[in-house]
Amino acid sequence: MAKKDKFTTGEQNLAKKYNLDLTKKDELRTLTEYNRFGGASVVVNELELKTYRAAMSLYEAYERGQKINVSEADRLKYLLLRLNSDAYMALLD
């Protein structure tokens, strides 16, 4: 794996905390997810979908008034950007 393809220790720790299997980053994209506001769709793989949903669950908890680690939610969001920029743009941007 080229250096740019390696995940940082922080990314690895974040993935471990949220049960995200980074070894599946190159799996075929066969799942469709929709933007909850605009309805835009994007095809993702399982890792990308789990990363997106983990970030969204933190943001939804925040909207319900729960205390969350905003930095962690942002890190999940940027991990999705690194995994699939199209998914980031369609779902989170």
N, C-alpha and C positions, 0 to 999 in steps of 0.2 A: 504494500500500500504506500503510495506516495505521501510525503510529509503533509501536504495539504489535506489528505484524506484521513489523517489521524485525528482522533478526538482528544481534546484537552482533558486533563485530570478533572477539572471542574465539570465538564460536559459528561464525563464518565460517572462522576459521583451523582450528578443530577439524574442521569438515566437510571442509575441503580436505585435511587430513592423512589422513582416513579415507575419502576419495573419496565423500563424501556430497553429493549434488546438492540443495542447499536449494531450488532453483527447483521441485522436484517435490513440495513440501510439501502442495500442494492436490490431488494426484492422487487418483483414485478408490481407495478401500480395497477390495481384492479378494483379498488373501492372508491366510490364516489361520495364526497362530502359537500355540503352546501353551506354557504355563508348564511348565518342566522338573521342577518338584516336585509341584505340585498338579494339573496337567493342564488348568487353566482355559484357554480359548481366547479369542482376540480377533482381529478383522479389522483388518489394517493395509495401508498402501501400501508400495511398494518402499523409500522413504526411511526410513520408520519401522522396517521390518524390518532394513535395513542398520544403522541406528543401534543397535537392540537387540542385534544379533549382534556388532557391534563392541565394545559394552560387555561382553557376555558372554564374548567371547574374551579380554578382559583379565582378567576375574575368574577364568576357567578357568586362564589362565596363572599367576595368583597362587596358585590352589589346587595347581598342580603344583610350586610352589616357585620359580617364576621371579620376578624383580624386575619390577614394573610401576609405572607412574605411577598411583597410586590416585586422585589428584585428576583425572586425565584420564578414568578410568573413571567417576567420579562425574559429571563434566561431560557425558559421553555419555548417562548415565542421565537427567540433568536436561534434556538436549536432547530426549530421547524424551518426557519429561513435558510439555515445551512443545509438541511436535508432536502428541501424542495421549495425553491423560491416562488414557484408558481402557486403552490398551496398557501404560502405566507401571504402573497399578494391578493389572492382570491378570498381567503378566509379571515385574515387579520389586519391587513393594511388599511 
